[in-house]
Amino acid sequence: MISKEKFQEELEGIIANAIREDVGDGDHTSLSCIPNEAKGKAKLLVKDEGIIAGVEFAQMIFDHVDPTLKVETFIHDGDKVKYGDVVFHVSGSSQSILKAERLVLNAMQRMSAIATKTRFFADLLEGTKTKVLDTRKTTPGIRAIEKWAVKIGGGENHRFALYDMIMIKDNHIDFAGGIGQAIHKTKSYLTRNDLNLKIIVEARDLTEIKEILASGGVYRILIDNFSFEDTRKAVALIDGQCLTESSGGINEDTIREYAECGVDYISSGALTHSVYNMDLSLKAV
């Protein structure tokens, strides 16, 4: 996984780019009708229910836009919310509050939706050893906040990007000439370049599971699009030699049974690519 420093850099980049995109050379509506010296106060109002996420990120946005803005928080990241709840108050320059408003709402609505869906999936796994993982199926440009929301919702992060973990999938295997070749070439590459990256390999059937185990040195095997029966067989074959992950079309109706097959992780792109934003608004107090 990426370092805390790199993750922080990603967050700051998201804010800077979003402000550039939204504000440009100025919020001319606010500049034209609100005096520079005007002070105001606004509340973050919940008009939905679920898990709130993005409170800390909102603080980062306000700090970026205007460090003099003051935020009083009542509800924190990961808390359950319902219609009518007030998450925080922000006070200070009215122009600054309005400048930050849309980015705060866009980010928190998206993050809260992801956290809510993740919590739903995590609750379905309660009592098993299995953890739910996100994927790289994220919105371009805002991956860091979407993966942060998964953590807030009780899930865990898969690799952040192509550079922080090796993940040998079906196309890599076919282009490399087979599983053994793909794993061997990967290990040689890591040694030559003095890289310490974990290796995950996707298996399409039980024969490929055996090939992966024979090669050794793999951190996790991705048991992709297996039936329940074959997943149980795969877990038995692996027998703790490395971690296991199920993926491929797993939904709320099937996730529990896959977990009960004994896998360590279940990955779901739906956590980030199929959510409906939580309804939030920022209203003057």
DABELRA-V797426 format. One record per run of one state. SS is the DSSP state (h for helix, s for strand, l for the rest). FROM is the first residue (numbers start at 1). TO is the last residue. If there is no record, write none. Layout:
SS;FROM;TO
SS;FROM;TO
//
This chain:
l;1;3
h;4;23
l;24;27
h;28;33
l;34;38
s;39;46
l;47;49
s;50;51
l;52;54
h;55;65
l;66;69
s;70;73
l;74;79
s;80;81
l;82;85
s;86;93
h;94;124
l;125;130
s;131;133
l;134;142
h;143;152
l;153;155
s;156;156
l;157;165
s;166;168
l;169;169
h;170;176
l;177;178
h;179;192
l;193;198
s;199;203
l;204;205
h;206;215
l;216;219
s;220;224
l;225;227
h;228;238
l;239;242
s;243;247
l;248;254
h;255;259
l;260;264
s;265;267
l;268;269
h;270;273
l;274;279
s;280;284
l;285;285
//
